[in-house]
Amino acid sequence: MATTSVTDAPLVTTDTSAATRVAKKEMGKDDFLMLLTQQLKNQDPMKPMDNTEFSSQMAQFSTVEQLTNLASSMDKFITSSTDNYKVQAMGMLGTSVTATLATSPNPVVGKVDSVKFVGGEAVFSVGGTDVKMTDIQMANAA
């Protein structure tokens, strides 16, 4: 039985809608598991995979899966942090603030009338003047 080295084969994925093969630069956890399954399925029964090599590959798969899970958790954390920031900014509505702007020598004093988000940053309207959250020096309950 002739065998082909798995490392010599190009890494490809199949697009089911167009039935074309597209080369990928890196393997995902599904690709890794498929490769390992194919290795086990097509191994020579007279020369099975070395236990050490198999254990090493399983450890690598476990590491890839944990890194994928970590990335997913980080994405959820970032989304949650963004939502919390927006809630905090909206809580400033009606609050009396004092802000120092780089474009004006006089501080801006007044109530926060509205809030908008520009590039992920909260921008408040205080007496018709746009004030970023980082410009606010003091806030008092109205």
Biotite code that builds the C-alpha atoms (Angstrom):
import biotite.structure as struc

atoms = struc.array([
    struc.Atom([0.000, 0.000, 0.000], chain_id="A", res_id=1, res_name="MET", atom_name="CA", element="C"),
    struc.Atom([1.477, 3.370, -1.048], chain_id="A", res_id=2, res_name="ALA", atom_name="CA", element="C"),
    struc.Atom([1.239, 6.245, 1.392], chain_id="A", res_id=3, res_name="THR", atom_name="CA", element="C"),
    struc.Atom([1.740, 9.983, 0.988], chain_id="A", res_id=4, res_name="THR", atom_name="CA", element="C"),
    struc.Atom([3.330, 12.131, 3.629], chain_id="A", res_id=5, res_name="SER", atom_name="CA", element="C"),
    struc.Atom([0.732, 14.353, 5.255], chain_id="A", res_id=6, res_name="VAL", atom_name="CA", element="C"),
    struc.Atom([3.248, 17.170, 5.661], chain_id="A", res_id=7, res_name="THR", atom_name="CA", element="C"),
    struc.Atom([3.767, 17.344, 1.863], chain_id="A", res_id=8, res_name="ASP", atom_name="CA", element="C"),
    struc.Atom([0.073, 17.825, 1.147], chain_id="A", res_id=9, res_name="ALA", atom_name="CA", element="C"),
    struc.Atom([-1.148, 21.413, 0.746], chain_id="A", res_id=10, res_name="PRO", atom_name="CA", element="C"),
    struc.Atom([-3.504, 22.745, 3.403], chain_id="A", res_id=11, res_name="LEU", atom_name="CA", element="C"),
    struc.Atom([-6.836, 23.422, 1.709], chain_id="A", res_id=12, res_name="VAL", atom_name="CA", element="C"),
    struc.Atom([-10.440, 24.031, 2.553], chain_id="A", res_id=13, res_name="THR", atom_name="CA", element="C"),
    struc.Atom([-13.486, 23.440, 0.406], chain_id="A", res_id=14, res_name="THR", atom_name="CA", element="C"),
    struc.Atom([-16.071, 26.137, -0.149], chain_id="A", res_id=15, res_name="ASP", atom_name="CA", element="C"),
    struc.Atom([-19.337, 24.193, -0.358], chain_id="A", res_id=16, res_name="THR", atom_name="CA", element="C"),
    struc.Atom([-21.169, 26.928, -2.273], chain_id="A", res_id=17, res_name="SER", atom_name="CA", element="C"),
    struc.Atom([-18.675, 27.174, -5.153], chain_id="A", res_id=18, res_name="ALA", atom_name="CA", element="C"),
    struc.Atom([-16.943, 23.782, -4.762], chain_id="A", res_id=19, res_name="ALA", atom_name="CA", element="C"),
    struc.Atom([-13.529, 25.420, -5.119], chain_id="A", res_id=20, res_name="THR", atom_name="CA", element="C"),
    struc.Atom([-10.389, 24.773, -3.084], chain_id="A", res_id=21, res_name="ARG", atom_name="CA", element="C"),
    struc.Atom([-8.784, 27.727, -1.354], chain_id="A", res_id=22, res_name="VAL", atom_name="CA", element="C"),
    struc.Atom([-5.335, 27.496, 0.197], chain_id="A", res_id=23, res_name="ALA", atom_name="CA", element="C"),
    struc.Atom([-5.097, 28.640, 3.820], chain_id="A", res_id=24, res_name="LYS", atom_name="CA", element="C"),
    struc.Atom([-1.983, 29.862, 5.608], chain_id="A", res_id=25, res_name="LYS", atom_name="CA", element="C"),
    struc.Atom([-2.775, 28.385, 9.015], chain_id="A", res_id=26, res_name="GLU", atom_name="CA", element="C"),
    struc.Atom([-4.651, 25.474, 10.499], chain_id="A", res_id=27, res_name="MET", atom_name="CA", element="C"),
    struc.Atom([-7.628, 25.801, 12.784], chain_id="A", res_id=28, res_name="GLY", atom_name="CA", element="C"),
    struc.Atom([-8.663, 23.299, 15.422], chain_id="A", res_id=29, res_name="LYS", atom_name="CA", element="C"),
    struc.Atom([-11.078, 21.580, 13.010], chain_id="A", res_id=30, res_name="ASP", atom_name="CA", element="C"),
    struc.Atom([-8.303, 21.176, 10.425], chain_id="A", res_id=31, res_name="ASP", atom_name="CA", element="C"),
    struc.Atom([-5.967, 19.766, 13.072], chain_id="A", res_id=32, res_name="PHE", atom_name="CA", element="C"),
    struc.Atom([-8.552, 17.244, 14.299], chain_id="A", res_id=33, res_name="LEU", atom_name="CA", element="C"),
    struc.Atom([-9.360, 16.193, 10.726], chain_id="A", res_id=34, res_name="MET", atom_name="CA", element="C"),
    struc.Atom([-5.668, 15.680, 9.994], chain_id="A", res_id=35, res_name="LEU", atom_name="CA", element="C"),
    struc.Atom([-5.152, 13.626, 13.151], chain_id="A", res_id=36, res_name="LEU", atom_name="CA", element="C"),
    struc.Atom([-8.225, 11.513, 12.352], chain_id="A", res_id=37, res_name="THR", atom_name="CA", element="C"),
    struc.Atom([-6.946, 10.873, 8.824], chain_id="A", res_id=38, res_name="GLN", atom_name="CA", element="C"),
    struc.Atom([-3.527, 9.894, 10.175], chain_id="A", res_id=39, res_name="GLN", atom_name="CA", element="C"),
    struc.Atom([-5.087, 7.352, 12.510], chain_id="A", res_id=40, res_name="LEU", atom_name="CA", element="C"),
    struc.Atom([-7.469, 6.060, 9.838], chain_id="A", res_id=41, res_name="LYS", atom_name="CA", element="C"),
    struc.Atom([-4.728, 5.608, 7.225], chain_id="A", res_id=42, res_name="ASN", atom_name="CA", element="C"),
    struc.Atom([-1.860, 4.391, 9.381], chain_id="A", res_id=43, res_name="GLN", atom_name="CA", element="C"),
    struc.Atom([-0.167, 1.106, 8.580], chain_id="A", res_id=44, res_name="ASP", atom_name="CA", element="C"),
    struc.Atom([-1.557, -1.501, 11.019], chain_id="A", res_id=45, res_name="PRO", atom_name="CA", element="C"),
    struc.Atom([1.853, -3.192, 11.042], chain_id="A", res_id=46, res_name="MET", atom_name="CA", element="C"),
    struc.Atom([3.540, 0.059, 12.075], chain_id="A", res_id=47, res_name="LYS", atom_name="CA", element="C"),
    struc.Atom([1.106, 1.988, 14.273], chain_id="A", res_id=48, res_name="PRO", atom_name="CA", element="C"),
    struc.Atom([1.808, 5.541, 15.356], chain_id="A", res_id=49, res_name="MET", atom_name="CA", element="C"),
    struc.Atom([4.297, 5.859, 18.178], chain_id="A", res_id=50, res_name="ASP", atom_name="CA", element="C"),
    struc.Atom([2.525, 6.476, 21.530], chain_id="A", res_id=51, res_name="ASN", atom_name="CA", element="C"),
    struc.Atom([4.803, 9.409, 22.264], chain_id="A", res_id=52, res_name="THR", atom_name="CA", element="C"),
    struc.Atom([4.020, 11.040, 18.933], chain_id="A", res_id=53, res_name="GLU", atom_name="CA", element="C"),
    struc.Atom([0.282, 10.443, 19.394], chain_id="A", res_id=54, res_name="PHE", atom_name="CA", element="C"),
    struc.Atom([0.379, 11.927, 22.904], chain_id="A", res_id=55, res_name="SER", atom_name="CA", element="C"),
    struc.Atom([2.288, 14.924, 21.592], chain_id="A", res_id=56, res_name="SER", atom_name="CA", element="C"),
    struc.Atom([-0.274, 15.528, 18.860], chain_id="A", res_id=57, res_name="GLN", atom_name="CA", element="C"),
    struc.Atom([-3.161, 15.223, 21.327], chain_id="A", res_id=58, res_name="MET", atom_name="CA", element="C"),
    struc.Atom([-1.440, 17.746, 23.623], chain_id="A", res_id=59, res_name="ALA", atom_name="CA", element="C"),
    struc.Atom([-1.001, 20.099, 20.676], chain_id="A", res_id=60, res_name="GLN", atom_name="CA", element="C"),
    struc.Atom([-4.668, 19.744, 19.793], chain_id="A", res_id=61, res_name="PHE", atom_name="CA", element="C"),
    struc.Atom([-5.654, 20.467, 23.389], chain_id="A", res_id=62, res_name="SER", atom_name="CA", element="C"),
    struc.Atom([-3.469, 23.587, 23.348], chain_id="A", res_id=63, res_name="THR", atom_name="CA", element="C"),
    struc.Atom([-5.011, 24.807, 20.082], chain_id="A", res_id=64, res_name="VAL", atom_name="CA", element="C"),
    struc.Atom([-8.510, 24.269, 21.466], chain_id="A", res_id=65, res_name="GLU", atom_name="CA", element="C"),
    struc.Atom([-7.721, 26.103, 24.721], chain_id="A", res_id=66, res_name="GLN", atom_name="CA", element="C"),
    struc.Atom([-6.240, 29.051, 22.796], chain_id="A", res_id=67, res_name="LEU", atom_name="CA", element="C"),
    struc.Atom([-9.382, 29.188, 20.658], chain_id="A", res_id=68, res_name="THR", atom_name="CA", element="C"),
    struc.Atom([-11.544, 29.177, 23.787], chain_id="A", res_id=69, res_name="ASN", atom_name="CA", element="C"),
    struc.Atom([-9.376, 31.902, 25.335], chain_id="A", res_id=70, res_name="LEU", atom_name="CA", element="C"),
    struc.Atom([-9.749, 34.085, 22.240], chain_id="A", res_id=71, res_name="ALA", atom_name="CA", element="C"),
    struc.Atom([-13.526, 33.613, 22.350], chain_id="A", res_id=72, res_name="SER", atom_name="CA", element="C"),
    struc.Atom([-13.608, 34.551, 26.045], chain_id="A", res_id=73, res_name="SER", atom_name="CA", element="C"),
    struc.Atom([-11.522, 37.658, 25.382], chain_id="A", res_id=74, res_name="MET", atom_name="CA", element="C"),
    struc.Atom([-13.939, 38.733, 22.623], chain_id="A", res_id=75, res_name="ASP", atom_name="CA", element="C"),
    struc.Atom([-16.854, 38.370, 25.051], chain_id="A", res_id=76, res_name="LYS", atom_name="CA", element="C"),
    struc.Atom([-14.950, 40.328, 27.716], chain_id="A", res_id=77, res_name="PHE", atom_name="CA", element="C"),
    struc.Atom([-14.196, 43.168, 25.307], chain_id="A", res_id=78, res_name="ILE", atom_name="CA", element="C"),
    struc.Atom([-17.842, 43.327, 24.227], chain_id="A", res_id=79, res_name="THR", atom_name="CA", element="C"),
    struc.Atom([-18.942, 43.377, 27.868], chain_id="A", res_id=80, res_name="SER", atom_name="CA", element="C"),
    struc.Atom([-16.442, 46.142, 28.706], chain_id="A", res_id=81, res_name="SER", atom_name="CA", element="C"),
    struc.Atom([-17.699, 48.238, 25.788], chain_id="A", res_id=82, res_name="THR", atom_name="CA", element="C"),
    struc.Atom([-21.298, 47.798, 26.931], chain_id="A", res_id=83, res_name="ASP", atom_name="CA", element="C"),
    struc.Atom([-20.360, 48.756, 30.510], chain_id="A", res_id=84, res_name="ASN", atom_name="CA", element="C"),
    struc.Atom([-18.597, 51.890, 29.240], chain_id="A", res_id=85, res_name="TYR", atom_name="CA", element="C"),
    struc.Atom([-21.716, 52.919, 27.334], chain_id="A", res_id=86, res_name="LYS", atom_name="CA", element="C"),
    struc.Atom([-23.944, 52.357, 30.377], chain_id="A", res_id=87, res_name="VAL", atom_name="CA", element="C"),
    struc.Atom([-21.552, 54.418, 32.507], chain_id="A", res_id=88, res_name="GLN", atom_name="CA", element="C"),
    struc.Atom([-21.572, 57.240, 29.943], chain_id="A", res_id=89, res_name="ALA", atom_name="CA", element="C"),
    struc.Atom([-25.377, 57.243, 29.763], chain_id="A", res_id=90, res_name="MET", atom_name="CA", element="C"),
    struc.Atom([-25.466, 57.453, 33.556], chain_id="A", res_id=91, res_name="GLY", atom_name="CA", element="C"),
    struc.Atom([-23.840, 60.892, 33.236], chain_id="A", res_id=92, res_name="MET", atom_name="CA", element="C"),
    struc.Atom([-26.997, 62.344, 31.633], chain_id="A", res_id=93, res_name="LEU", atom_name="CA", element="C"),
    struc.Atom([-28.316, 65.193, 33.787], chain_id="A", res_id=94, res_name="GLY", atom_name="CA", element="C"),
    struc.Atom([-25.108, 65.346, 35.858], chain_id="A", res_id=95, res_name="THR", atom_name="CA", element="C"),
    struc.Atom([-23.376, 68.691, 36.427], chain_id="A", res_id=96, res_name="SER", atom_name="CA", element="C"),
    struc.Atom([-19.806, 68.543, 35.133], chain_id="A", res_id=97, res_name="VAL", atom_name="CA", element="C"),
    struc.Atom([-16.721, 70.707, 34.871], chain_id="A", res_id=98, res_name="THR", atom_name="CA", element="C"),
    struc.Atom([-14.472, 69.958, 31.916], chain_id="A", res_id=99, res_name="ALA", atom_name="CA", element="C"),
    struc.Atom([-11.209, 71.348, 30.651], chain_id="A", res_id=100, res_name="THR", atom_name="CA", element="C"),
    struc.Atom([-10.822, 71.434, 26.882], chain_id="A", res_id=101, res_name="LEU", atom_name="CA", element="C"),
    struc.Atom([-7.502, 71.727, 25.081], chain_id="A", res_id=102, res_name="ALA", atom_name="CA", element="C"),
    struc.Atom([-9.097, 74.236, 22.686], chain_id="A", res_id=103, res_name="THR", atom_name="CA", element="C"),
    struc.Atom([-10.337, 76.671, 25.362], chain_id="A", res_id=104, res_name="SER", atom_name="CA", element="C"),
    struc.Atom([-8.623, 78.327, 28.353], chain_id="A", res_id=105, res_name="PRO", atom_name="CA", element="C"),
    struc.Atom([-11.928, 78.507, 30.242], chain_id="A", res_id=106, res_name="ASN", atom_name="CA", element="C"),
    struc.Atom([-13.500, 75.389, 31.750], chain_id="A", res_id=107, res_name="PRO", atom_name="CA", element="C"),
    struc.Atom([-16.859, 74.179, 30.465], chain_id="A", res_id=108, res_name="VAL", atom_name="CA", element="C"),
    struc.Atom([-19.418, 73.994, 33.292], chain_id="A", res_id=109, res_name="VAL", atom_name="CA", element="C"),
    struc.Atom([-22.973, 72.690, 32.954], chain_id="A", res_id=110, res_name="GLY", atom_name="CA", element="C"),
    struc.Atom([-25.302, 69.711, 32.819], chain_id="A", res_id=111, res_name="LYS", atom_name="CA", element="C"),
    struc.Atom([-24.779, 66.801, 30.465], chain_id="A", res_id=112, res_name="VAL", atom_name="CA", element="C"),
    struc.Atom([-27.652, 67.156, 27.983], chain_id="A", res_id=113, res_name="ASP", atom_name="CA", element="C"),
    struc.Atom([-26.883, 64.234, 25.680], chain_id="A", res_id=114, res_name="SER", atom_name="CA", element="C"),
    struc.Atom([-24.254, 61.634, 24.878], chain_id="A", res_id=115, res_name="VAL", atom_name="CA", element="C"),
    struc.Atom([-23.080, 60.227, 21.563], chain_id="A", res_id=116, res_name="LYS", atom_name="CA", element="C"),
    struc.Atom([-20.362, 57.704, 20.770], chain_id="A", res_id=117, res_name="PHE", atom_name="CA", element="C"),
    struc.Atom([-17.719, 58.658, 18.235], chain_id="A", res_id=118, res_name="VAL", atom_name="CA", element="C"),
    struc.Atom([-15.102, 56.033, 17.428], chain_id="A", res_id=119, res_name="GLY", atom_name="CA", element="C"),
    struc.Atom([-16.041, 54.158, 20.603], chain_id="A", res_id=120, res_name="GLY", atom_name="CA", element="C"),
    struc.Atom([-15.510, 57.227, 22.803], chain_id="A", res_id=121, res_name="GLU", atom_name="CA", element="C"),
    struc.Atom([-18.292, 58.994, 24.713], chain_id="A", res_id=122, res_name="ALA", atom_name="CA", element="C"),
    struc.Atom([-18.821, 62.618, 23.692], chain_id="A", res_id=123, res_name="VAL", atom_name="CA", element="C"),
    struc.Atom([-21.193, 64.631, 25.883], chain_id="A", res_id=124, res_name="PHE", atom_name="CA", element="C"),
    struc.Atom([-23.094, 67.760, 25.010], chain_id="A", res_id=125, res_name="SER", atom_name="CA", element="C"),
    struc.Atom([-22.656, 70.252, 27.883], chain_id="A", res_id=126, res_name="VAL", atom_name="CA", element="C"),
    struc.Atom([-24.396, 73.562, 27.193], chain_id="A", res_id=127, res_name="GLY", atom_name="CA", element="C"),
    struc.Atom([-24.009, 73.000, 23.447], chain_id="A", res_id=128, res_name="GLY", atom_name="CA", element="C"),
    struc.Atom([-20.284, 72.189, 23.707], chain_id="A", res_id=129, res_name="THR", atom_name="CA", element="C"),
    struc.Atom([-18.939, 68.724, 22.883], chain_id="A", res_id=130, res_name="ASP", atom_name="CA", element="C"),
    struc.Atom([-16.930, 67.303, 25.802], chain_id="A", res_id=131, res_name="VAL", atom_name="CA", element="C"),
    struc.Atom([-15.119, 63.965, 25.818], chain_id="A", res_id=132, res_name="LYS", atom_name="CA", element="C"),
    struc.Atom([-15.251, 61.817, 28.936], chain_id="A", res_id=133, res_name="MET", atom_name="CA", element="C"),
    struc.Atom([-11.490, 62.224, 29.326], chain_id="A", res_id=134, res_name="THR", atom_name="CA", element="C"),
    struc.Atom([-11.928, 66.038, 29.477], chain_id="A", res_id=135, res_name="ASP", atom_name="CA", element="C"),
    struc.Atom([-14.242, 65.918, 32.519], chain_id="A", res_id=136, res_name="ILE", atom_name="CA", element="C"),
    struc.Atom([-12.450, 67.005, 35.693], chain_id="A", res_id=137, res_name="GLN", atom_name="CA", element="C"),
    struc.Atom([-15.381, 66.954, 38.124], chain_id="A", res_id=138, res_name="MET", atom_name="CA", element="C"),
    struc.Atom([-18.954, 65.624, 38.215], chain_id="A", res_id=139, res_name="ALA", atom_name="CA", element="C"),
    struc.Atom([-21.710, 66.412, 40.718], chain_id="A", res_id=140, res_name="ASN", atom_name="CA", element="C"),
    struc.Atom([-25.170, 64.947, 41.085], chain_id="A", res_id=141, res_name="ALA", atom_name="CA", element="C"),
    struc.Atom([-27.705, 67.453, 39.783], chain_id="A", res_id=142, res_name="ALA", atom_name="CA", element="C"),
])
